[in-house]
Every structure is written in structure tokens, then in C-alpha cells.
Amino acid sequence: MARSPKSPPVGNPQRLHWDGVRLWAGDRVIRPFKRSAPRQAALLAVFEAQQWSPKPVPDPFPREGWEEPEDVYRRLRSAVENLNRTQRPQKVRFRLTNNCVWCEPISRRRRRVGRLPAARWSPPG
């Protein structure tokens, strides 16, 4: 994995960019890599090569001769979970279906369930 710092991408503030060391959303780093993470880097490189297309990416890792299908899936699942783990702020979610990885933006609008503002609540009685 290359370890040289690069300048942030210019243009769309929601555009994702992988520079080999950090995952950017616009001009903001959302996922820095402090250690080598070859599987995560390989997935991000494939998405970057496809210009973050909404199409799924098939498993980019070559299968070892000793691996069973469960091992392949487990390895890919681990890489996807780790990509989702420490994004700050979380702008994108990676998910896995049928040995393909999807990348989807996360909406910032979240509905709060089960909470009323303090001013609207009054004790019974």
C-alpha cells in the first residue's frame, strides 16, 4: 500500500476517493488507514477504478487452493465489516451479498423513534 500523502480530491463534496492511504468524501477524510490492510485496500482500489459505480464488485481476492467456499466468504465478510467499522463521519456503507460487495451512500436524515421533545411532555395527573 502506498504511504505518500496526497491532496484531497476537488469537486463534488460527496464524491468518494481512495488515495491508497485514506478514504475521502469530498475534501474530508472519513477513513484513514494507520496500518497495512491489504484486503480493504484491494476492495477500495476496485471501487476507485470503477469510479464508485453503484454496481456490485465481485470478490477481488484470488482463491487459495486450500480454501473452502466458507473461507472465501468469511474473508470477504471480514474486510467489509472492517471497512464499515471506523468511518468518521460515516458516509458510505459497504455490504456483502453472494460474494459481491456493494457500496451505498448513507443518508444523513435519520428518524428518531420513541423520543418526544421535553417541552411537549407533561407528567400524568
C-alpha positions as CSV (number, residue, x, y, z in Angstrom):
1,M,0.0,0.0,0.0
2,A,1.4,3.4,-0.9
3,R,2.1,5.6,2.0
4,S,2.6,9.0,0.4
5,P,0.1,11.7,1.4
6,K,-2.0,13.1,-1.5
7,S,-4.1,16.2,-1.7
8,P,-7.9,15.8,-1.3
9,P,-10.0,15.5,-4.4
10,V,-11.6,18.6,-5.8
11,G,-15.2,18.8,-6.9
12,N,-18.3,17.1,-5.6
13,P,-18.3,17.2,-1.8
14,Q,-20.0,13.8,-1.6
15,R,-17.6,12.2,-4.1
16,L,-15.6,9.3,-2.7
17,H,-11.9,8.9,-3.4
18,W,-9.3,6.3,-2.3
19,D,-5.7,7.6,-2.5
20,G,-4.1,4.4,-1.2
21,V,-3.9,5.6,2.4
22,R,-7.2,7.3,3.1
23,L,-10.8,7.2,2.1
24,W,-12.1,10.6,1.3
25,A,-15.7,12.0,1.0
26,G,-15.2,15.3,-0.9
27,D,-12.4,17.1,0.9
28,R,-12.8,15.2,4.2
29,V,-11.0,12.1,5.3
30,I,-13.6,9.6,6.6
31,R,-11.4,6.5,6.9
32,P,-7.6,6.8,7.5
33,F,-5.5,3.6,7.5
34,K,-2.7,3.6,10.0
35,R,-1.6,0.1,9.3
36,S,-1.5,-2.1,6.2
37,A,-4.9,-3.5,5.4
38,P,-4.4,-5.3,2.0
39,R,-7.9,-6.7,1.6
40,Q,-9.6,-3.5,2.5
41,A,-7.2,-1.6,0.2
42,A,-7.9,-4.0,-2.6
43,L,-11.7,-3.5,-2.3
44,L,-11.3,0.3,-2.2
45,A,-9.0,0.2,-5.2
46,V,-11.6,-1.7,-7.3
47,F,-14.3,0.8,-6.3
48,E,-12.0,3.7,-7.2
49,A,-11.2,2.1,-10.6
50,Q,-14.9,1.8,-11.3
51,Q,-15.4,5.4,-10.2
52,W,-17.6,4.4,-7.3
53,S,-20.3,3.0,-9.6
54,P,-23.4,1.7,-7.8
55,K,-22.8,-1.8,-9.4
56,P,-21.5,-4.5,-7.1
57,V,-17.9,-5.6,-7.1
58,P,-17.3,-9.4,-7.3
59,D,-14.8,-10.9,-4.9
60,P,-11.4,-9.4,-6.0
61,F,-9.3,-11.8,-3.9
62,P,-7.7,-14.8,-5.7
63,R,-8.8,-18.1,-4.1
64,E,-6.1,-20.1,-2.4
65,G,-6.1,-23.8,-3.3
66,W,-6.8,-24.9,0.3
67,E,-9.8,-22.6,0.8
68,E,-13.3,-23.8,1.1
69,P,-16.2,-21.5,-0.1
70,E,-17.0,-20.7,3.5
71,D,-13.4,-19.5,4.0
72,V,-13.7,-17.2,0.9
73,Y,-17.0,-15.7,2.2
74,R,-15.6,-15.3,5.7
75,R,-12.5,-13.5,4.4
76,L,-14.6,-11.1,2.3
77,R,-17.1,-10.5,5.1
78,S,-14.3,-9.6,7.5
79,A,-12.9,-7.0,5.0
80,V,-16.4,-5.5,4.6
81,E,-17.0,-5.3,8.3
82,N,-13.7,-3.6,8.9
83,L,-14.4,-1.0,6.2
84,N,-17.6,-0.1,7.9
85,R,-16.2,0.0,11.4
86,T,-14.4,3.3,11.8
87,Q,-15.6,5.8,9.3
88,R,-15.9,9.3,10.9
89,P,-18.4,10.6,9.8
90,Q,-20.0,7.5,8.3
91,K,-20.8,8.5,4.7
92,V,-20.9,5.1,3.0
93,R,-21.9,1.6,3.9
94,F,-20.4,-1.5,2.3
95,R,-22.4,-4.6,2.3
96,L,-21.9,-8.2,1.1
97,T,-24.3,-10.4,-0.9
98,N,-23.4,-13.5,-2.8
99,N,-19.7,-12.8,-2.8
100,C,-20.3,-9.3,-4.2
101,V,-19.6,-6.1,-2.3
102,W,-21.9,-3.1,-2.7
103,C,-21.2,0.4,-1.8
104,E,-24.1,2.7,-0.9
105,P,-24.2,6.3,0.5
106,I,-25.8,6.8,3.9
107,S,-28.5,9.4,4.2
108,R,-27.9,11.9,7.0
109,R,-31.6,12.1,7.8
110,R,-32.4,9.7,10.5
111,R,-35.8,9.4,12.2
112,R,-35.7,9.5,15.9
113,V,-38.0,6.9,17.3
114,G,-39.6,6.9,20.8
115,R,-38.5,10.3,22.0
116,L,-40.5,13.4,22.4
117,P,-39.1,16.8,23.0
118,A,-39.0,17.8,26.7
119,A,-41.3,20.8,26.2
120,R,-44.2,18.5,24.9
121,W,-44.1,16.0,27.7
122,S,-46.1,16.6,30.9
123,P,-46.4,14.3,33.9
124,P,-49.8,12.5,34.2
125,G,-52.1,13.8,36.8
